[in-house]
Amino acid sequence: MIRLDDVGLRYERARGQPRDGARAGGRGHGGGMRDGQTRGSPDEVLRDIALDIPAGAFRWVLGPSGAGKSSLLRLLHLSVLPTRGQMELMGIPIHRARRAVLARLRRRIGVVFQDLRLLPELSAFDNVALRLRLDGLPEARIEREVGEMLRWVGLGAKLDVRPRQLSGGEQQRVAIARAVVHRPPLLLADEPTAALDDRQAVRLIELFRELNQLGSTVLVATHNDGLIRRFPAPALRMDRGTLRSDG
Ligand SMILES: Nc1ncnc2c1ncn2[C@@H]1O[C@H](COP(=O)(O)OP(=O)(O)OP(=O)(O)O)[C@@H](O)[C@H]1O
């Protein structure tokens, strides 16, 4: 499902500020991976990452603040591409894939990131429905599945409300519903319980475990020790940009 071999990541420098005339390394969508293949460059935020996660796995992603957890998840979501090394996702070698293939792959990944990226002009219902509409599902089925998902996260009474009229925790629950409504084969969640109370946090991880039992591979970055104890699972432990242990 996920295979990384000696992967490194540098973020792009601000435009106009190349250091020593070097080309920017980390990139957004679609750049070539041959740029910036400098091993161990001091500004790499991820270094020497080797990973092999089988389909259907559940992994916590742990480590102190700044260790690289979000960066690893962004890499797995293809929001950034590795600046060196090889990466394979759902059987696709990323370094050889064309933009259109990467875009299709990205649509198969559910994400809950710290910045929720809800569309402000759309209701909670429409934010969640968007993905299914892009996939061309019939409207009656969308109605049923989105309604069911929003009720599950406790927002059944707020289907028509826009994000700015929802609390932080409610917005986060909309983002969670949106991430899982299409039953993605890969689900990446970065601190998904940060704005939730304990009961909601437990419910959320139960939902993630259910999806995992239905076959989704799930990676969840968290600082919440209580949850890790309650839901024992192998962990990717990050430390200063490297993977300290896997399992
Ligand atoms: N867009 C960016 N551009 C440049 N550097 C970045 C960017 N995002 C993160 N970094 C740097 O990458 C390193 C790892 O950050 P990252 O957010 O991945 O850590 P984290 O383990 O998720 O931390 P936290 O637990 O605080 O969220 C940090 O040194 C951070 O300053």
The ligand as an SDF file (V2000), in Angstrom:
LIG
                    3D

 31 33  0  0  0  0  0  0  0  0999 V2000
    5.5390   24.5760    4.6960 N   0  0  0  0  0  0  0  0  0  0  0  0
    6.7100   24.4650    5.3320 C   0  0  0  0  0  0  0  0  0  0  0  0
    7.8200   25.1030    4.8640 N   0  0  0  0  0  0  0  0  0  0  0  0
    8.9920   24.9930    5.4840 C   0  0  0  0  0  0  0  0  0  0  0  0
    9.2100   24.2490    6.5920 N   0  0  0  0  0  0  0  0  0  0  0  0
    8.1560   23.6000    7.1120 C   0  0  0  0  0  0  0  0  0  0  0  0
    6.8480   23.6570    6.5170 C   0  0  0  0  0  0  0  0  0  0  0  0
    6.0160   22.8990    7.2570 N   0  0  0  0  0  0  0  0  0  0  0  0
    6.7410   22.3770    8.2600 C   0  0  0  0  0  0  0  0  0  0  0  0
    8.0360   22.7960    8.1800 N   0  0  0  0  0  0  0  0  0  0  0  0
    9.1470   22.4120    9.0820 C   0  0  0  0  0  0  0  0  0  0  0  0
    9.2430   20.9990    9.0300 O   0  0  0  0  0  0  0  0  0  0  0  0
    9.5670   20.4870   10.3150 C   0  0  0  0  0  0  0  0  0  0  0  0
    8.5670   19.3930   10.6690 C   0  0  0  0  0  0  0  0  0  0  0  0
    7.2760   19.9980   10.8130 O   0  0  0  0  0  0  0  0  0  0  0  0
    5.9490   19.1430   10.9040 P   0  0  0  0  0  0  0  0  0  0  0  0
    4.8100   20.1140   10.8820 O   0  0  0  0  0  0  0  0  0  0  0  0
    6.0010   18.0840    9.8830 O   0  0  0  0  0  0  0  0  0  0  0  0
    6.1040   18.4890   12.3610 O   0  0  0  0  0  0  0  0  0  0  0  0
    5.0400   17.7670   13.3130 P   0  0  0  0  0  0  0  0  0  0  0  0
    5.7400   16.5820   13.8820 O   0  0  0  0  0  0  0  0  0  0  0  0
    3.7850   17.5370   12.5700 O   0  0  0  0  0  0  0  0  0  0  0  0
    4.8160   18.8560   14.4340 O   0  0  0  0  0  0  0  0  0  0  0  0
    3.4920   19.1740   15.3390 P   0  0  0  0  0  0  0  0  0  0  0  0
    3.3130   17.9990   16.2570 O   0  0  0  0  0  0  0  0  0  0  0  0
    3.9190   20.4150   16.0760 O   0  0  0  0  0  0  0  0  0  0  0  0
    2.3480   19.4030   14.3930 O   0  0  0  0  0  0  0  0  0  0  0  0
    9.5530   21.6570   11.2770 C   0  0  0  0  0  0  0  0  0  0  0  0
   10.8960   22.0190   11.5090 O   0  0  0  0  0  0  0  0  0  0  0  0
    8.8190   22.7380   10.5300 C   0  0  0  0  0  0  0  0  0  0  0  0
    9.3060   24.0030   10.8740 O   0  0  0  0  0  0  0  0  0  0  0  0
  1  2  1  0
  2  3  1  0
  2  7  2  0
  3  4  2  0
  4  5  1  0
  5  6  2  0
  6  7  1  0
  6 10  1  0
  7  8  1  0
  8  9  2  0
  9 10  1  0
 10 11  1  0
 11 12  1  0
 11 30  1  0
 12 13  1  0
 13 14  1  0
 13 28  1  0
 14 15  1  0
 15 16  1  0
 16 17  2  0
 16 18  1  0
 16 19  1  0
 19 20  1  0
 20 21  2  0
 20 22  1  0
 20 23  1  0
 23 24  1  0
 24 25  2  0
 24 26  1  0
 24 27  1  0
 28 29  1  0
 28 30  1  0
 30 31  1  0
M  END
$$$$
